[in-house]
Amino acid sequence: MSDWSLPVLLANLHDDIQNRLQIARKSFAHPGAKGDASEGVWLEMLSTYLPERYRADKAFVVDSKGVFSEQIDVVVYDRQYSPFIFQYQGQTIVPAESVYAIFEAKQTINANYVAYARTKVASVRKLHRTSLPIPYAKGTYPAKPLIPILGGILTFESDWSPCGGEPLWKALGEGSIEDDRLDIGCVAAHGHFVWEQALGKYEFTKEGKPATAFLFKLISMLQFSGTVPMIDVNAYAAWLTK
């Protein structure tokens, strides 16, 4: 029988993420440096453990009308079917059609940061997205419906005690159906929350290994999102003549 232990492996994954976030929080005095370090921890986790069809980067999102989002701490986007991406001197810009999920990364969760994350999420969801019919050997499939873009917040600690109580639900705007709703979030020291569409409410799960639980839940949600639509590259190329 193998000496490997799945519970130990999963526990160590969470411990590694939590320790890295804690080091970033304690070691850097400058808020900007502290924030960059925390974002790096989340980006490294997602880049390492998400399936290869996904990429995770700090990025701006642009649509074919030339409208840009605010800079997003963590953008999970497609690299299997999306042909268009721009990178220069550390800046990444991805087309709106390629985006699966977006997250704001902070040291702690509180009402102000939740509101800020909701604004960032809305700035991406409001962008225009194209979807072309898909050719195949016997003809074409109709254009795919646009997939929902997942939005969330990632933190290490909470300014609320307990974390998953009424102040969190109030900040999240439970029951909201607006473009700024957060679908999932992780507070690595306490737990993770998910918007349960069927129940019409948020569920907060307190567990010993929140980062690992969040990662698995996100992968599951991405699986059910399906595949991004076929991007109309010509809509972007039209800007070459302007």
C-alpha positions as CSV (number, residue, x, y, z in Angstrom):
1,M,0.0,0.0,0.0
2,S,1.2,3.5,-0.9
3,D,2.5,5.8,1.9
4,W,0.9,8.8,0.2
5,S,-1.9,10.5,2.0
6,L,-4.5,12.6,0.1
7,P,-5.7,14.5,3.3
8,V,-2.1,15.4,4.1
9,L,-1.4,16.6,0.6
10,L,-4.5,18.8,0.6
11,A,-3.8,20.1,4.1
12,N,-0.3,21.0,3.1
13,L,-1.5,22.9,0.0
14,H,-3.7,25.1,2.2
15,D,-1.0,25.5,4.8
16,D,1.5,26.7,2.1
17,I,-1.0,29.3,0.8
18,Q,-1.9,30.5,4.3
19,N,1.7,30.7,5.4
20,R,2.7,32.7,2.3
21,L,-0.2,35.2,2.8
22,Q,0.8,35.6,6.5
23,I,4.4,36.2,5.5
24,A,3.3,38.9,3.0
25,R,1.1,40.5,5.6
26,K,3.8,40.6,8.3
27,S,6.9,41.2,6.4
28,F,6.1,44.2,4.1
29,A,5.5,47.5,5.7
30,H,4.6,49.4,2.5
31,P,0.9,48.8,1.6
32,G,1.7,48.6,-2.1
33,A,4.4,46.0,-1.6
34,K,2.2,44.1,0.8
35,G,-0.7,44.0,-1.7
36,D,1.6,43.0,-4.6
37,A,3.0,40.1,-2.5
38,S,-0.5,38.9,-1.6
39,E,-1.7,39.1,-5.2
40,G,1.3,37.1,-6.2
41,V,0.5,34.3,-3.8
42,W,-3.1,33.9,-5.2
43,L,-1.9,34.1,-8.8
44,E,0.8,31.5,-8.2
45,M,-1.7,29.1,-6.7
46,L,-4.2,29.5,-9.5
47,S,-1.5,29.3,-12.2
48,T,-0.2,26.1,-10.7
49,Y,-3.4,24.3,-9.9
50,L,-6.0,25.4,-12.5
51,P,-6.3,23.2,-15.6
52,E,-4.0,24.3,-18.5
53,R,-6.9,25.8,-20.5
54,Y,-6.9,28.6,-18.0
55,R,-4.4,31.4,-17.3
56,A,-4.4,33.7,-14.3
57,D,-2.8,37.2,-14.4
58,K,-3.2,40.7,-13.1
59,A,-4.7,42.4,-16.1
60,F,-6.9,45.0,-17.8
61,V,-9.9,43.7,-19.9
62,V,-10.9,45.4,-23.1
63,D,-13.9,45.0,-25.4
64,S,-14.2,45.3,-29.2
65,K,-15.7,48.8,-28.8
66,G,-12.4,50.0,-27.2
67,V,-13.7,50.2,-23.6
68,F,-11.3,49.1,-20.8
69,S,-12.0,47.8,-17.4
70,E,-10.1,49.0,-14.3
71,Q,-7.0,46.9,-13.6
72,I,-8.1,43.6,-12.0
73,D,-5.9,41.9,-9.4
74,V,-6.7,38.3,-10.7
75,V,-8.2,37.6,-14.1
76,V,-8.8,33.9,-15.0
77,Y,-9.0,33.8,-18.8
78,D,-8.9,31.3,-21.7
79,R,-5.7,30.5,-23.5
80,Q,-7.0,27.6,-25.5
81,Y,-9.5,29.3,-27.8
82,S,-8.8,33.0,-27.5
83,P,-6.3,34.2,-30.1
84,F,-5.9,37.8,-28.9
85,I,-3.8,39.0,-25.9
86,F,-1.5,41.9,-25.4
87,Q,1.5,42.0,-23.0
88,Y,4.1,44.7,-22.7
89,Q,6.4,45.6,-19.9
90,G,4.5,43.6,-17.3
91,Q,1.1,44.9,-18.4
92,T,-1.5,42.3,-19.6
93,I,-4.6,43.1,-21.6
94,V,-7.1,40.4,-22.5
95,P,-10.3,40.6,-24.5
96,A,-13.6,40.5,-22.7
97,E,-14.7,37.3,-24.5
98,S,-11.8,35.3,-23.0
99,V,-12.6,36.1,-19.3
100,Y,-13.9,33.3,-17.0
101,A,-13.5,34.9,-13.6
102,I,-12.1,38.0,-11.9
103,F,-11.0,38.6,-8.3
104,E,-9.9,41.5,-6.1
105,A,-7.1,40.5,-3.7
106,K,-6.8,42.2,-0.3
107,Q,-5.1,41.6,3.0
108,T,-8.4,41.6,4.9
109,I,-12.2,41.6,4.1
110,N,-14.4,44.5,5.2
111,A,-17.3,46.5,3.9
112,N,-15.1,48.9,2.0
113,Y,-13.1,46.2,0.2
114,V,-16.2,44.2,-0.7
115,A,-17.7,47.4,-2.2
116,Y,-14.5,48.0,-4.1
117,A,-14.4,44.4,-5.4
118,R,-18.0,44.7,-6.5
119,T,-17.1,47.8,-8.5
120,K,-14.2,46.1,-10.2
121,V,-16.4,43.1,-11.1
122,A,-19.0,45.3,-12.6
123,S,-16.5,47.1,-14.7
124,V,-15.7,43.8,-16.5
125,R,-19.2,42.4,-16.7
126,K,-20.5,45.6,-18.4
127,L,-18.0,45.2,-21.3
128,H,-19.3,44.2,-24.7
129,R,-18.6,40.6,-25.7
130,T,-19.0,39.1,-29.2
131,S,-20.0,35.6,-30.1
132,L,-19.7,34.1,-33.6
133,P,-21.4,31.0,-35.1
134,I,-19.1,28.0,-34.9
135,P,-18.2,26.3,-38.2
136,Y,-17.9,22.5,-38.4
137,A,-17.8,19.9,-41.2
138,K,-21.5,19.9,-42.0
139,G,-22.2,23.6,-41.5
140,T,-22.3,25.9,-38.5
141,Y,-23.5,25.8,-34.9
142,P,-25.4,28.9,-33.7
143,A,-23.3,31.4,-31.7
144,K,-22.9,30.4,-28.1
145,P,-24.7,32.3,-25.4
146,L,-22.2,34.3,-23.3
147,I,-21.0,32.6,-20.2
148,P,-21.4,34.3,-16.9
149,I,-18.2,35.9,-15.6
150,L,-17.5,34.8,-12.1
151,G,-16.5,37.5,-9.6
152,G,-15.0,37.4,-6.1
153,I,-12.7,38.6,-3.5
154,L,-9.6,36.9,-2.0
155,T,-8.2,37.8,1.4
156,F,-6.1,36.4,4.3
157,E,-8.0,37.9,7.3
158,S,-11.3,39.4,8.3
159,D,-12.1,42.7,10.0
160,W,-15.4,41.1,11.2
161,S,-15.7,38.6,14.1
162,P,-17.1,36.2,13.3
163,C,-16.2,36.4,9.7
164,G,-19.3,34.8,8.1
165,G,-22.0,36.9,9.8
166,E,-24.5,39.6,9.1
167,P,-22.0,42.4,8.3
168,L,-20.6,40.2,5.5
169,W,-24.0,39.5,4.0
170,K,-24.9,43.2,4.2
171,A,-21.7,44.1,2.4
172,L,-22.3,41.5,-0.3
173,G,-25.8,42.7,-0.9
174,E,-27.5,39.3,-0.4
175,G,-30.2,38.8,-3.0
176,S,-28.7,41.3,-5.5
177,I,-29.0,40.4,-9.1
178,E,-26.8,43.3,-10.3
179,D,-23.7,43.2,-12.4
180,D,-21.6,43.7,-9.3
181,R,-22.6,40.6,-7.3
182,L,-19.7,38.5,-6.0
183,D,-20.1,34.8,-6.6
184,I,-17.3,33.4,-4.5
185,G,-14.7,34.5,-2.0
186,C,-12.0,33.1,0.3
187,V,-10.8,34.4,3.6
188,A,-7.9,32.0,4.0
189,A,-7.8,32.2,7.8
190,H,-11.5,31.6,8.3
191,G,-13.4,30.0,5.4
192,H,-15.0,30.7,2.0
193,F,-18.3,31.9,0.7
194,V,-20.4,31.1,-2.4
195,W,-23.5,32.5,-3.9
196,E,-25.9,29.5,-4.1
197,Q,-28.2,30.4,-7.0
198,A,-30.7,27.6,-6.3
199,L,-31.1,28.8,-2.7
200,G,-31.0,32.5,-3.5
201,K,-28.5,33.2,-0.8
202,Y,-24.8,33.1,0.2
203,E,-23.4,30.2,2.1
204,F,-20.3,30.6,4.3
205,T,-18.3,27.5,5.0
206,K,-16.0,27.5,8.0
207,E,-13.3,24.9,7.6
208,G,-9.7,24.2,8.5
209,K,-8.4,24.5,5.0
210,P,-10.2,27.3,3.3
211,A,-7.7,28.0,0.5
212,T,-7.9,24.4,-0.7
213,A,-11.7,24.3,-0.4
214,F,-11.9,27.5,-2.4
215,L,-9.7,26.2,-5.1
216,F,-11.7,23.1,-5.6
217,K,-15.0,25.0,-5.6
218,L,-13.7,27.5,-8.2
219,I,-12.6,24.6,-10.4
220,S,-16.0,23.1,-10.1
221,M,-17.7,26.4,-11.0
222,L,-15.4,26.9,-14.0
223,Q,-16.3,23.4,-15.2
224,F,-20.0,24.3,-15.2
225,S,-19.3,27.6,-16.9
226,G,-18.5,25.8,-20.1
227,T,-16.3,27.3,-22.8
228,V,-15.9,30.9,-23.8
229,P,-17.6,32.0,-27.0
230,M,-15.9,32.3,-30.4
231,I,-14.4,35.8,-30.4
232,D,-15.1,38.1,-33.4
233,V,-11.5,39.0,-34.1
234,N,-12.5,41.3,-37.0
235,A,-14.4,43.5,-34.5
236,Y,-11.1,44.2,-32.8
237,A,-9.2,44.4,-36.1
238,A,-11.5,47.2,-37.3
239,W,-9.6,49.5,-34.9
240,L,-6.6,49.2,-37.2
241,T,-8.2,51.4,-39.8
242,K,-9.2,54.2,-37.3
